[in-house]
């Protein structure tokens, strides 16, 4: 039996699902017959995507959620369970990025970055994991970053938050390993999304470089000299959801063309 066929009828929640990586993951899950709740603060975007997936024959719902708010995450779980019956797959994708020299890093920006990327992931995992463990099957996949496995100038808050996601992932994986639930983190390099376009704009504004030069500085971080495509990340998510991936647990999987091999 084809691996994706085994996912038909499963229920999934994708946070940060309105655009970029999250939207592509939602599309891939829906195409495999997974029922999908798409969550984000951007109500218009998630409604539009859910409608498009339904028009393509999928089963998808949009649920607004602020992952930094405990009550909002609890409501997301209640709404997801009402629509799906149960949640088998959590893709914790919601995240933000920024850059600043350390001495100019404001406490507000630091706190905001950790709140969305690290605390938001924690709140979602804490909310959905217990029921997965009780049912004896689950996939928790957090979208971290290659910055969670290494460091670089000007991204102290972002890198710290993604290191936290990987640490959380490894602890959850160990805690739930005997309960049929796996937890893994995917660590992309720069992906061809709006977030990367924003990074290019910041480089241009802070350095005076033109667009091509700013893009070249980003591409220089990849041995393949290219941006990762969102569907490459979605492919990794789908692979981790497969039954044959049940032995992959607690891993931080890089998708960056070989830029970090440690």
Secondary structure, 3 states (H helix, E strand, C coil): CCHHHHHCCCEEEEECCCCHHHHHHHHHHHHCCCEEEEEECCHHHHHHHHHHHHHCCCCEEEEECCCCCHHHHHHHHHHHHHHHCCCCEEEECCCCCCCCCHHHCCHHHHHHHHHHHHHHHHHHHHHHHHHHHHHCCEEEEEECCHHHCCCCCCCHHHHHHHHHHHHHHHHHHHHHHHHCEEEEEEEECCECCHHHHHHHHHHHHHHCCCHHHHHHHHHCCCCCCCCECHHHHHHHHHHHHCHHHCCCCCCEEEECCCCCCC
